[in-house]
Amino acid sequence: MEALSVIFAFLLITLAELGDKTQLAIITLSSRYRALPVFVGAMLGFLLVDGVSVLAGTPLLKLLPTRWVTATCGAIFV
């Protein structure tokens, strides 16, 4: 079940990120450099940004009531 969550998150993020500035930067870099190093660099950057988000967000979620976090996220999304 854990693997299914990872696959679902990967596919959802992939679809959500299509067409953004990251993709445009990767396409531009791939036209000049070999694809594999560009891909590896992009994945490492993605892991770093999301890793920092998880490391910062996990303690905050434990400190703040879930209702507040949900309401704040909803308000920001709207």
Residue pairs with C-beta under 8 A, 6 or more apart in sequence:
17 23
22 42
22 46
26 38
26 39
26 42
29 38
29 41
30 38
60 69
61 69
